[in-house]
Amino acid sequence: MIFLTVIARLADGLPLAASIQEDEQSGRDLQHYQSQAKQLLRKLDAQSPDRCMLEAGNMNFCYFISQGVCCLCLCDASFPKKVAFGYLEDLQNEFCEQYGKRVPEVTRPYSFIEFDTYMQKTKKSYVDSRAQRNLSSVSTELQDIQRIMVANIEEVLQRGEALSALDTKASNLRSQAEKYRSDARFLNTRSTYAKVAAVVLVFVTLIIYVRFWWL
Amino acid sequence: MSTAGFNSQNGTGTGQTYTNGPSQNPVALQPPPGVGYGMNHQPAYNPMQAKVLGPPGPPLYASGPYQPVPPGPQSGSYPVAPAQPLLTRPQIGVLPSHTPPQSASPVPGPRLAQTTPPAQATPPPPAVTSTSYYTGPPAWQYAAPRGPAPNHVNPAVAAPPHMSHGSAQPPGPGAPPTSIHGYPQPAPPPMPLHTYQPNRPAYGPPPTAPPTMKPAAPPAGPPGTTGTPPPPKVDGDVAGNGPQAPNSYNHVDTRMAGAAQPGPPGRHLGHYPSLPPGYQNTSAPPPAPLHPALQAATQPYTQGPQPYQQPGGPGPGPAQLSPSMAAMSLQSSTPEALRVVNLLQERNLLPSAPVPAPTPCLTQDLQKLNCSPEVFRCTLTSIPQTQSLLNKAKLPLGLLLHPFKDLSQLPVVTSSTIVRCRSCRTYINPFVSFLDQRRWKCNLCYRVNDVPEEFMYNPVSRSYGEPHKRPEVQNATIEFIAPSEYMLRPPQPAVYLFVLDVSHNAVETGYLSVFCQSLLDNINALPGDSRTKVGFITFDSTIHFYNLQEGLSQPQMLIVSDIEDIFLPTPDSLLVNLNECKELVQDLLKSLPNLFEKTMETQSALGSALQAAFKLLSPTGGRMSVFQTQLPNLGVGALQSREDPNQRASAKDVQHLSPATDFYKKLALDCSGQQVAVDLFLLSAQYCDLASLGCISRFSAGSVYYYPSYHHQHNPAQVERFQRDLKRYLTRKIGFEAVMRIRCTKGLSIHTFHGNFFVRSTDLLSLPNVNPDAGFAVQMSIEENLDDMQVVSFQAALLYTSSKGERRIRVHTMCLPVVSSLSDVFAGADVQAVTGLLACMAVDRSVTSSLSDARDAMTNAAIDSLSSYRQSVLTIQQPGLLAPACLRLFPLYILALLKQKAFRTGTSTRLDERVFAMYQLKYQPLAFAMLMIHPALYRVDDLSDEGALNISERTVPQPRVLQLSVEKLSREGAFLMDAGLVMYLWIGRNCHQNFLSQVLGVSSYAAVPEKLCFLPELDTAESQRTRALVSWLRDQRPFFPSLHIIRDESQLKPHFLQNMIEDRTESALSYYEFLLHLQQQISK
């Protein structure tokens, strides 16, 4: 079952089209996933892998990036991967054909919300289990389907946070090392002074000794 | 103290009426809006409050206003309440003496120099401050005791103190601002100047000067980050001090000087007492303005600022407001609004043209930017400084809004960031002040905010660095295209679901064919885009769904007879895309009227049908249009007839104004949560219990249409009205999943809302749909004294999804002056707005308490405000019923309300019609509600082109508005009465032959048909003029008033005569008698 579909611009994560949740039952608790999807779209950039499946609890996010447009959908964990990506690719092609040229210009969110009509129809044909069998021939053409990266949504969303944590840890380490170094140097000089002082003391005693007892 | 006393006198909770059903409120974690405020806060002036403990006589308020009573059982939990008296007293007592009317004195320099040192409790560099004081003298509230300003020694100042002593007020505090005289008087807390100074450093420099952030201002970011460069987000908000101060001073002065200059409060105090005592008795009618434009020109307040109108933009230069100029304006302004009118002696008070809204007493610059009164109107265009002043005036304080009005011109802004105040989330508006290029100060909470980088660029003039020239800062009404942060979910498509009654009774009325034809005609004009969806449900004792799936050869009807546990027979294809399935929809509409032609089913399962429709719409939200023709009598939500026809005319209380079941309200709240609005069309001859059914629309922000005695053959006037209303309804603009928030300057608080909506949190109205014909009203109270402000602002922001799937925010901002004297409060009263708000309050009151209570309360509102005017403002006591000119129509409007369908007693009124009239009073925007309260009467047999309007090559004659009295009628004439939803054209028995033949096309009076509902299209000048007038009147409103041409013998003549408000009827007083009654009560 596909719950949520969003098409967004890759550059800034601006949502271009989305499918309204039709199902009353699941519609309620999708709020959380929706905000996750928003965050995810903001994180994605040209460096991200262009096909990826992200696990989020008992749901999966699947996204597909091409031509500066990212198609994202949320589906059941049990939903076949092949079909999900077939669906996304289908949307992607149609969307780019219809609106591809205007994508970089728009500023308003959901500028192409009218694409929703097509999305819903496509979704219906993919979700319908009888139709799936017919589609399976199509989806086998996806050669690299096996190599789709799978990651956890939390990891992806928190990747930035982990890096910054690492960064702070590193800088902490660095400052501590510097402190150690200065401390060590201080200790060093102190012991040098002690040594010199001892030697001087010995010499002075020696001189005094020689001066008063031998003369 | 006095406030607490007032509160307990009035009986706090009892009168708190309109709470939007907090018990059902699933989201409300806050205390319910109405009740919570009423219990804890300062008492608002609420004439509708039940007088439980009050004296038994008609006056709602104890006649000695606000005797200090030991603090009542005020809840101790609210911290401000006990502290309030301590705080307010010194301010009331002492402060006015520092804000004499002559604040714009010609010699401010030396005096200011004297007073500044003690006021300098705050850091700003002295050199800078002193100059800035000179630049904005009018803004200067803090004048020393009267200097030798010869122009301003007016005879009036001495008078008010006597008044205040004479009346039963607490001595000292609360006295009108009578400068010297009030100051040394041995009032209990005659605090010397410096006793409160340290506590209130804000008084020092002009109140708006930025470096002295008011102590109560919201946290202004971390301290000590003065000189930080702009980019850091947090630090930039710090109140400017140190190096930036000089700069900001200039800026504030330029802006705020403008704000303050207007009519210095109380400046005309001196004028009216110097009038010759006999002035009021002159029989000359008030200078009746013949034309709105003329009227505007003679508006008292606009005159003042005119002589020195600024050539520049919103920021007048500091030098322009020279004190002497201000003094000149002081002299020249005539207090027309305060001219004393003896209502018992002056007969012709009704202006001959529609009453225009009063202009707030602001500078021209601010007034030019201010929001249109059609959108935003306040009952008091001068806001009193304190709650006690407001209580003394006995006028309700509130706003009347028409936020989604169709506007011919609306600037729309698309930008990625919408600039809003960081603490109170106010949208930037024309009344904020720019401290410098990079910072602006919120006019609602006074927080200093950064100007974001994008805002520096002005897309209109394509220039950089002029944030104050941006459209947001130049328009009080503006629309933003919202970025994605304003969306919880993708914008919903336009979804329309029609729920149609097809029982035998409904088919009899023949509405179905009219509806289907209307929808067929307008199907392409339904607002929406390619995603628009439609669906249909019909019901009698069962529910019928229609499968309109693409590819079907014809619509498929699915019948669900299990109405106890309703379910949807198929998951999809009940709501279909209109574009893809248009042909099927058209097929259905063509066949629907015939489908049920022979039905014998008389029962109606409306409740189940509504539940089914809700299930169908809840995933997306949308609009549900319900057509009902009889009392629902099957399944959930079944109702029983509660009307006793014999009681229709009783003079006793009217029962059953409140809903019989909460089923409809609960369902409406569920709908509201799923962004579904329900519009109810009630077409019925019998009683339908609109009081219960109406809840479904009221709480889901829908609208109610009522067509009594609808029948396709017997009542062609209703059919035409239904047709026209449907056309407008189907094609008008619509906003989905909307919310509206109304904010106001700190110190004011909104406590009660009127209209159709659901209050989701204290100030957030949930409007699943918003339509351009809906009006709203709110009541306000003053929680903190406004004494260091010259102006206050109100902002209504409406966030909605357009039918094209855009999320938009429409923002209206209004700015009003603050005044400190009672006479100024009266001078700024907007009598129509006051009447409109009182009507809303009375509707609530009659539902929660009783109709007679509401009627008493309305009468008392008139008595109280006029007696307060007489006691506290008038200096010379004269016989007669005296009212300020601006309130001269108040008793008339109150009488009109008492005789309105909603509130009248003793005249046969059907319960449904009464309830519908109540709904209309709360729902209609003020302009239309006023027509329903006080109809307009024109003589139309002698129309001429003199003074006519020219609208798109059509000449519309503008006849005089006549008083609603039979004495104005004549048998030789023909008169048109425009009562909002209906118009009557009354033909006199001896009417000119010319009129009969040229306009009506009949040969003689006897030949006028009994039931004539339209004017024949004759090719004569008279006919064209009359038709032009009627259609012009009709075009001005969003609903269609039916026209009835009546003769003396017509059945409708009693209806016509019932609208003759100034005349006596068997059960109600005439206008003159009502005035005598008022006078008697006032002088008691």
Interface residues (C-beta under 8 A of the other chain):
Chain A: V6 L14 P15 A17 A18 S19 I20 Q21 E22 D23 E24 G27 Q31 Q34 K38 T107 R108 P109 Y110 I113 E114 D116 T117
Chain B: T414 S416 I481 A482 P483 S484 M487 L488 R489 P490 P491 Q492 P493 D529 S530 R531 D572 N577 E580 K615 S618 P619 T620 G805 E806 R807
